[in-house]
Amino acid sequence: MAVFYLSVRIGDEVIRDREAYDFPTAQDARDLAVHAVHELIALSPDDVELEHRQIEIADATGHAISIVDLSEVAPYLRS
């Protein structure tokens, strides 16, 4: 298992995740981030700011290894 952090990025601001998560692979961490995006949209479907948010997946050192862009997961968010 490897350690990953899932932080929220809003424009240039990053809200760092303080809790680490164990996943077998980086793809598993990304899959969870995509699932989280779907949950965010379900909780706030009318939030126009969602299209400006991303989930940053970082490794144990804090280095970003992947970004999940909400507007890529849910293209209908694009203006």
Buried (B, 14 or more C-beta within 10 A) or exposed (E): EBEBBBBBBEEEEBEEBEEEBEBEEBEBBBEBBBEBBEEBBEEEEEEEEBBEBBBBBBBEEEEBEBEBBBBEBBEEBEE
